Amino acid sequence: MKRDICSIALLCLATAAAVNDEPLIVELPNGKIRGRDNEGYYSYESIPYAEPPMGELRFEAPQPYERQWKEVFDATTPPNFCIQLNQFVEGAQKSIGVEDCLTVNVYKPKNSSRSSFPVVVNIHGGAFMFGGPVDHGQEPIMASGNVILVKIAYRVGPIGFLSAGDATLSGNFGLKDQRLALRWIKQNIARFGGEPENIMVLGHSAGGASVHLQMLQEEFSQLAKVAVSFSGNALDPWVVQQGARRRAFEVGRIVGCGLQSDSVELKKCLQSKDASEIVGAVSEFLVVDYVPFAPFSPVVESEEVAEPFITKHPIDIIKSGKFGQVPWLTSYTQEDGTYNAALLMAKQLNGNELIEDLNSRWFELAPYYLFYRDSKKTVDEMDDYSRDLRQQYLGDRNFSVDSYLDVQRLFTDVLFRNDTLRSIDLHRQHSKSPVYGYVYDNPPVRGSAQILARREDIYFGTGHGDDYVLIFDKPTSQPREDEKIISKNFIRLLEEFVQSDNGSPIYDACVFPNNIGEEQLQLLLIKTNSCEILKLNTIE
C-alpha cells in the first residue's frame, strides 16, 4: 500500500526534537537506539530497514522492518557485507558476508552552529556483485561538518539480481532494497536532525547506475531533492542486461537443483540452498579473473510482477518523461575504462601480460569484457562488432603493452563515456529538471588501476574512481596538496548542491552548465589546478 511519504516526513519533523539532551540515543518507531561518539561525529550503524531476506523471503521484494525493540538497540556495530563473491578479497576464497544485511547507517557531524542538517545518501558501487557501506569512509565529509551522511546496504550478486524474467523470480531485489531504504530515510532522518526536504542520493559506478535507476521511478521526486551519479548510469551496457533467465537456471544446475525448466521449482530449490552455494556459483560465470564483472545485474521485469522496479528499458522511460524530475549531476573520468582494462596488464605465470592473450582470443573474450554477448542476435553480428572495435581503436596493430592505452580508451568509451553522454543527451531532450555533467582528469600517484594490475610501473591516467576516492574512500597513497584541495571542492559542491533551490552546482569558481534546451552537450572539465566548460557537438 502506498504511503503519503511527504506527510509522514512532516510529522517526523514536528515530533522530532532538533537537539537531543542525549545525542547518542535516538528514538525510532521500533524503539530507541544507541549510537557511538567518534570524537568529530556520531554514528548509528547497522539499523535494520527490512526483515532479513532469508528463507521464504529470499528472492522476494524486501519487507519493511516492523519489529519492536524491548531494549535499546545497539547501533555501534559496523554494518556487515551482504553475502557476495568479492573481486578485491585476496586469496582463492573470495566469498564474504551474510544474508541478514539490510541496514542503513547514519553519520552526524558535531556542529553546534546547526540545529539540522541536509542529508547525503550513499549507494555503494561494486558492479552489482560486491561491496558494502564499510568500503566507503565518512571522515572527509564528517570533517567538513555540514551534512548528515547515510550509507545503504543492499543485496548484490545472484542473491540480489537473479532473474528468470517472470513474476515468480523477477530480479532487481537489490534495487528494491535501495528503494525501501530511501523511504526509510525520508520517514526517519528528521529524528537524527536531518532535513527530509534536503536529501541528495549519490553513488559511484554501480552505485551511480543505481541512483539513475532510482531516479527513473516517479516516486523518486518525493524521496530526494537532487541526484548524483559518479561514473555509472542506467544506459551503460553492463547495467540492464539480457540473458538473465538462462543464467538463473544455470545457477540452479550448478548448485544441484537439476535441469529445471520451471521457475517455481527453481525458486523453491534455491531457497532451500545455503546462500554461500549460490554466491559460489558466480565463479562459474567468470571467463578470466573477474570478467565479466557483472554477470548478475538489473533487468527489465515482466509487467505481471506484483512489485516491479522497471518494466521498460531505461531509454524508453527517459523518453516517456515519466520519472523523478530532480536535478541530476553525472560524470566520468578521463580513463574510466581502467575498470576492468587494467587487469590486462597483470603478469601471468609465463611472465607475459594478459593483454597478449587477446591476439588469439579477442573474438571469444571481447563480448564478455564489453558486455554485448547477449545483446547481439547472431554470432556473426557479434564477431562483426568485435572486429569493428578492434579496427577503430587499434587499426592493424596487435594487442600489446605498447597498444594498451588505446585498448583502455576502448573500454572507457564503450563501458562508461559514450553512455554518460547519451544519458545527458536524452535527459536534455525529455527532462524538465536540470542535468549536469563533468569529466575528471587528474591522475593519482597510485589509483584503482595499479591495484587491479598489481604493478606500479605503468601510467594509466585518471582511472575509475580516482575522483570519488577523494570524497568517500581512503586513498591508496598519501594525497597530494592538489588532491586535498580537490577533495574540499567536491565536498563543498555536494553540500551546496543539496541545499540549493534552483542554482547550478559549483566546483571551485566554475558553474556547471545546465544541458536542458542546449544545442551542444556541455560538461565541466576538472583538472589538477583548473576547471573549464567543455562543449561537444555530437556524441562521438
C-alpha positions, 0 to 999 in steps of 0.5 A: 500500500502506498504511503503519503511519504511527504506527510509522514516526513512532516510529522517526523519533523514536528515530533522530532526534537532538533537537539537531543539532551542525549545525542547518542540515543535516538528514538525510532518507531521500533524503539530507541537506539544507541549510537557511538561518539567518534570524537568529530561525529556520531554514528548509528550503524547497522539499523535494520530497514527490512526483515532479513531476506532469508528463507521464504523471503529470499528472492522476494521484494524486501519487507519493511522492518516492523519489529519492536525493540524491548531494549535499546538497540545497539547501533555501534556495530559496523554494518556487515557485507551482504553475502557476495563473491568479492573481486578485491578479497585476496586469496582463492576464497573470495566469498564474504558476508551474510544474508541478514544485511539490510541496514542503513547507517547514519553519520552526524557531524558535531556542529553546534552552529546547526540545529539540522542538517541536509542529508547525503545518501550513499549507494555503494558501487561494486558492479552489482556483485560486491561491496558494502557501506564499510568500503566507503569512509565518512571522515572527509565529509564528517570533517567538513561538518555540514551534512548528515551522511547515510550509507545503504546496504543492499543485496548484490550478486545472484542473491540480489539480481537473479532473474528468470524474467517472470513474476515468480523470480523477477530480479532487481531485489537489490534495487528494491532494497535501495528503494525501501531504504530511501523511504526509510530515510525520508520517514526517519532522518528528521529524528537524527536532525536531518532535513527530509526536504534536503536529501541528495542520493549519490553513488559511484559506478554501480552505485551511480547506475543505481541512483539513475535507476532510482531516479527513473521511478516517479516516486523518486521526486518525493524521496530526494531533492537532487541526484548524483551519479559518479561514473555509472548510469542506467544506459551503460551496457553492463547495467540492464542486461539480457540473458538473465533467465538462462543464467538463473537456471544455470545457477540452479544446475550448478548448485544441484537443483537439476535441469529445471525448466520451471521457475517455481521449482527453481525458486523453491530449490534455491531457497532451500540452498545455503546462500554461500552455494549460490554466491559460489556459483558466480565463479562459474560465470567468470571467463578470466579473473573477474570478467565479466564483472557483472554477470548478475545485474538489473533487468527489465521485469515482466509487467505481471510482477506484483512489485516491479522496479522497471518494466521498460528499458531505461531509454524508453522511460527517459523518453516517456518523461515519466520519472523523478524530475530532480536535478541530476549531476553525472560524470566520468573520468578521463580513463574510466575504462581502467575498470576492468582494462587494467587487469590486462596488464597483470603478469601471468605465470609465463611472465607475459601480460594478459593483454597478449592473450587477446591476439588469439582470443579477442573474438571469444573474450571481447563480448564478455569484457564489453558486455554485448554477448547477449545483446547481439542476435547472431554470432556473426553480428557479434564477431562483426562488432568485435572486429569493428572495435578492434579496427577503430581503436587499434587499426592493424596493430596487435594487442600489446603493452605498447597498444594498451592505452588505446585498448583502455580508451576502448573500454572507457568509451564503450563501458562508461563515456559514450553512455554518460553522454547519451544519458545527458543527451536524452535527459536534455531532450525529455527532462524538465529538471536540470542535468549536469555533467563533468569529466575528471582528469587528474591522475593519482600517484597510485589509483584503482588501476595499479591495484587491479594490475598489481604493478606500479610501473605503468601510467594509466591516467585518471582511472575509475574512481580516482575522483570519488576516492577523494570524497568517500574512500581512503586513498591508496597513497598519501594525497597530494596538496592538489588532491586535498584541495580537490577533495574540499571542492567536491565536498563543498559542491555536494553540500551546496548542491543539496541545499540549493533551490534552483542554482547550478552546482559549483566546483571551485569558481566554475558553474556547471552548465545546465544541458536542458534546451542546449544545442551542444552537450556541455560538461565541466572539465576538472583538472589538477589546478583548473576547471573549464566548460567543455562543449561537444557537438555530437556524441562521438 
